[in-house]
Amino acid sequence: MPTADQHRVKVAGNRKFLATIPLDDYSDWVVVVAFYTALHVVDQLRATLGHGHSRGHTDRRAYIQREHPKIHTHYHLLENGSLLARYESNSDFFARYQPQDITDNLLALRLVSIEEYARTLIAG
């Protein structure tokens, strides 16, 4: 299982990649990468706190809801956006997510809130 430090490295790499994706051309991929960044933030937090490893998306969602309800809605909305981007038609995704909404809501609010929350707990 990955260590907290390995998750931290993955978060940093995802963040670096996220900064290179042109939002106007690939907003669906921006949302997918943002979600997987949040996923690794949560797994880093879980490993740091000694709460074991996630056994998949369902386990991770339950862990967040039980142990970290302050970020549950943020995580849930990122996950839903990622699912829509990956599995629904492009028209469904683009009807729901405009570039400004992705920037202001999913990235600046949701992902940053998860990162700040975890950073506070990890710093102890």
N, C-alpha and C positions, 0 to 999 in steps of 0.2 A: 504494500500500500504506500502511496506517496506520503512524504513527510510534510509538515507545515511549510518548511523551507521550499520544497519542490512545488507546492501550490503557490507560494509567494512568487517564485520565478515564473510560473505559468501565468499568473495574473499580470506581472510586468510585461511579459511577451505579448499577451493578448491586448493590453493597453497600448503598447507600441504599435501593434498591427492595426488596432482600431483607429489610431490617429492617421493612418495612411489610406483608409478606405474612402473613396469619394462618395459622400452621402447622396448626392443627386443621381449618381449612377447605380449605386449598390446599397440602397437604404435597407433592403432586406438582410444583407450580410452584416451591416452595422448592428442591427438588432440581434442577430444570432451571436455575433462575437461579444456583444455587451452581456447577453445572458450567460454565455460560458465564462466570461470574466467574473460575473457575480457568483456563479457556481463554484469557481475555484477560490474566491474570497471566503465563501461559506465553508468550504472544505478545509481551507487554511485555518479558519477560526476554530472549527471543530477539532482539528488535530492539535492546535495549540492548547486548547482547553482540556485536552485528554478525553474527549467524548467519542473516541473511536472514528471509524471511517464510514462514509455514506455507502449504503448498499444499493444505490440507484436513486432515480429521481423521486420516487414515492417516499423512500426513507428520508431523503434530504428535506423534502417539503414538510414532512411530519416533524423532523428535528427543528426546523426553523419555526414552525408554528408553536411547538412546545417550549423550546428554549430561548427563542429570539423573536417573539411576536412583534417587536417594534419594526422589524424589517420584512415581515411576512408579506405584506401587501406589495412592497417594492419588488421583492423577489418574484412573487406570483405574477405581477404585470410584465416583468421582463420575460419570464418563462412563457407566458401566453403569447407575447409578441413574437418570440422565437418560434413557437409552434406554428403560429399563423404564417410567418415568413417561410418556414420550411415545408409545410404540408398543405397549405391552402393555395388557391389560385392567386396569381399576382394581383388580379383586380380586387380580391378580398383584402389582401395585405395593404395595397396602396389606397384603398378606400378608407381604411382604418388609420393608417400611419402616413402622415405627411412629413417631409424632412424637418420642418420646424418643430413638430410634435416629438419627433425622435430626439432631436437635439435638446429641447427644453424639458421634456417629460422623462423619457427613458434614460437618457445619458446624464443630464445635469441634475435631475432629481432622483430617479430610482437607483441607478448604479452608484452615483456618488454617495447617496445616503447609506447604502449597504457598505461601501468601502469605509466611510467615516465611522460608522457604528463598529465595524470589525476592528478598525485601527485602534479605537479607544479601548476595546476589550483586550486586544493583543498586547498593547503597550502596558496594560495592567495598572 
